[in-house]
Amino acid sequence: MRLEKAPNPPELEKRLNALVDDLTSAFYTNICRGLFEKDKLLYSFMISININLESKEINAREWGFFLRGPTDDVPLTED
């Protein structure tokens, strides 16, 4: 039933992207229904970080820097 309501462009890549977007939105909506209001912002943040990590918009090094802050053994600039 969800697939019938999803956008159906003729190109395979666009159709797959539309399905991924639709399923991501559906999962987010359904999971947020079961969360307390105070936890929804954290859940949204974690979902957005995982999406950005998977799409290579941020890398593991940047994520590690955000989590741990600067350390002496990791230079801030890439050589």
Residue pairs with C-beta under 8 A, 6 or more apart in sequence:
2 22
2 23
2 26
3 19
6 18
6 19
6 22
7 15
7 18
7 22
8 15
8 18
9 15
9 18
24 47
24 51
28 44
28 47
31 43
32 40
32 43
35 43
49 58
49 63
52 58
53 59
53 60
53 63
61 74
64 74
65 74
65 76
70 76
